[in-house]
Amino acid sequence: MTARKKVSARKRIQNAQKRARDAVEEGLSDLERRLPSNLRSAVRDMRANLRAFQQQLERARKDREARWRRMQTQMRRDMVRLLQRLEKALAPSAQRAASGSSPPRRKKR
């Protein structure tokens, strides 16, 4: 027996969303079949509106995720810069002297 392939969280979510959409579509098509012909157009309109709304939600979710990724990347860069500044400020004086700055001068007596 072979092991199942691991699936990323994003892919699992996408698969679950597809299953949910398919279930709703199937329910609406079943409802459409059961209704008299004069009400079928209302169900078709509902289905079209629902599909448009789902697409709008999906676009908004993708935009949100893209903004979040950009923000995360920028915050990581800023954190690295801050850590480098902190390490430089806390470095022993011997390392500072080696890095180019001169040691403090003594007072003449």
C-alpha positions in Angstrom: 0.0 0.0 0.0 1.5 3.3 -1.0 1.4 6.4 1.2 -0.9 9.2 0.2 0.7 12.3 -1.3 0.7 15.3 1.0 -1.4 18.2 -0.1 -0.8 21.8 0.8 -3.3 23.6 3.0 -4.2 26.0 0.1 -4.9 23.0 -2.2 -7.1 21.3 0.5 -9.1 24.5 1.0 -9.5 24.9 -2.8 -10.7 21.3 -3.0 -13.2 21.8 -0.2 -14.5 25.0 -1.8 -15.0 23.1 -5.1 -16.9 20.3 -3.4 -19.1 22.9 -1.6 -19.8 24.7 -4.9 -20.6 21.5 -6.7 -23.0 20.5 -3.9 -24.8 23.8 -4.2 -25.0 23.6 -7.9 -26.4 20.1 -7.8 -29.0 21.2 -5.2 -30.1 24.1 -7.4 -30.3 21.9 -10.5 -32.4 19.4 -8.6 -34.7 22.2 -7.4 -34.9 23.5 -10.9 -36.0 20.1 -12.2 -38.7 19.8 -9.6 -40.2 23.2 -10.1 -42.8 24.0 -12.7 -41.5 25.6 -15.9 -42.6 29.2 -14.9 -40.4 29.1 -11.8 -37.4 27.6 -13.4 -36.2 30.9 -14.8 -36.1 32.3 -11.2 -33.9 29.4 -10.1 -31.6 30.0 -13.2 -31.4 33.7 -12.2 -30.6 32.7 -8.6 -27.8 30.4 -9.8 -26.3 33.1 -12.0 -26.4 35.6 -9.2 -24.8 33.1 -6.8 -22.1 32.3 -9.3 -21.3 36.0 -9.7 -21.2 36.5 -6.0 -18.9 33.5 -5.5 -16.5 34.9 -8.2 -16.6 38.3 -6.4 -15.8 36.6 -3.1 -12.9 34.6 -4.6 -11.4 37.8 -6.2 -11.6 39.6 -2.8 -10.0 36.6 -1.0 -7.1 36.5 -3.5 -6.5 40.2 -3.2 -6.5 39.9 0.6 -4.0 37.0 0.5 -1.7 38.9 -1.9 -1.8 42.0 0.3 -1.0 39.9 3.3 1.9 38.2 1.6 3.4 41.6 0.6 2.9 42.9 4.1 4.6 39.8 5.6 7.5 40.1 3.3 8.0 43.7 4.1 7.8 43.0 7.9 10.4 40.2 7.6 12.8 42.6 5.7 12.3 45.2 8.4 12.9 42.7 11.1 16.1 41.5 9.5 17.3 45.1 9.3 16.4 45.8 12.9 18.2 42.7 14.1 21.3 43.6 12.1 21.3 47.1 13.7 20.9 45.5 17.1 23.7 43.0 16.6 25.9 45.8 15.4 25.1 48.0 18.4 25.7 45.1 20.8 28.9 43.9 19.2 32.0 43.9 21.5 34.3 46.9 21.1 37.1 44.7 19.6 34.8 43.9 16.7 34.0 47.5 16.3 37.7 48.5 16.2 38.2 45.8 13.6 35.2 47.1 11.6 36.8 50.5 11.0 36.0 52.8 13.9 38.9 54.0 16.1 39.0 53.2 19.8 38.1 56.0 22.3 40.9 58.4 23.0 42.5 58.7 26.4 42.7 62.0 28.3 46.1 63.5 28.7 47.4 63.9 32.3 
